[in-house]
Amino acid sequence: MAHDHTKCGDVFAMLSEYLDVELPPEACTEIHQHVEGCAPCVEFAESLKRTVELCKEYEPDTMPEPVSAAAKAELMAAWRKARG
């Protein structure tokens, strides 16, 4: 059975709430089933988890380094790949 990538946009839209366990169980089950068979969604979810972790570690009194052009390009490439 071919994977349905048309649901990726819906998953992306709910992923933050999913990771924060703020969705009803049925929605969580649907997202989990989609993500486990979708490599781009797995990659995106892992990236989002890491972003959340970094945000929690952020200290407002310190100024972060600017994002390099290479890092921006890598993020854009991952985002395009995840979108299909």
C-alpha positions as CSV (number, residue, x, y, z in Angstrom):
1,M,0.0,0.0,0.0
2,A,1.4,3.4,-1.0
3,H,1.9,6.0,1.6
4,D,-0.6,9.0,1.5
5,H,1.6,12.1,1.5
6,T,-1.5,14.4,1.1
7,K,-1.9,14.2,4.9
8,C,1.6,15.7,5.6
9,G,0.2,19.2,5.6
10,D,-2.4,18.3,8.2
11,V,0.2,16.6,10.3
12,F,2.6,19.6,10.1
13,A,-0.3,21.9,11.2
14,M,-1.0,19.8,14.3
15,L,2.5,18.6,15.1
16,S,3.3,21.1,17.9
17,E,0.1,20.3,19.7
18,Y,0.8,16.6,19.2
19,L,4.2,16.9,20.7
20,D,2.8,18.8,23.7
21,V,0.1,16.2,24.1
22,E,-2.7,18.7,23.6
23,L,-4.7,16.8,21.1
24,P,-7.6,14.3,21.6
25,P,-6.4,10.7,21.6
26,E,-8.0,10.0,18.2
27,A,-6.0,12.8,16.5
28,C,-2.8,11.6,18.2
29,T,-3.5,8.1,16.9
30,E,-4.0,9.3,13.4
31,I,-0.9,11.4,13.5
32,H,1.2,8.6,14.9
33,Q,0.0,6.2,12.2
34,H,0.8,8.7,9.5
35,V,4.2,9.7,10.9
36,E,5.5,6.1,11.4
37,G,5.2,5.5,7.7
38,C,6.4,8.8,6.4
39,A,10.1,9.6,6.5
40,P,9.8,13.3,5.8
41,C,7.3,13.7,8.6
42,V,9.6,11.8,11.0
43,E,12.5,14.1,10.0
44,F,10.3,17.2,10.5
45,A,9.0,15.9,13.9
46,E,12.5,15.3,15.1
47,S,13.5,18.8,14.0
48,L,10.6,20.3,15.8
49,K,11.3,18.4,19.0
50,R,14.9,19.6,18.9
51,T,13.7,23.2,18.3
52,V,11.4,23.0,21.3
53,E,14.3,21.7,23.4
54,L,16.5,24.5,22.3
55,C,13.8,27.1,23.1
56,K,13.4,25.7,26.6
57,E,17.2,26.0,27.1
58,Y,17.3,29.6,25.8
59,E,18.4,32.2,28.3
60,P,16.8,35.6,27.4
61,D,19.8,37.5,28.8
62,T,22.0,36.2,26.2
63,M,21.9,37.1,22.5
64,P,22.0,34.0,20.2
65,E,24.4,33.9,17.3
66,P,22.9,34.8,13.9
67,V,21.9,31.8,11.9
68,S,24.4,31.2,9.1
69,A,23.5,31.1,5.5
70,A,24.4,27.5,5.3
71,A,22.1,26.6,8.3
72,K,19.3,28.6,6.7
73,A,19.8,26.7,3.4
74,E,19.8,23.4,5.2
75,L,16.6,24.2,7.1
76,M,14.9,25.3,3.8
77,A,16.0,22.1,2.1
78,A,14.6,19.9,4.9
79,W,11.4,21.9,4.8
80,R,11.0,21.5,1.0
81,K,11.8,17.8,1.3
82,A,9.2,17.3,4.0
83,R,6.6,19.1,1.9
84,G,7.2,16.6,-0.9
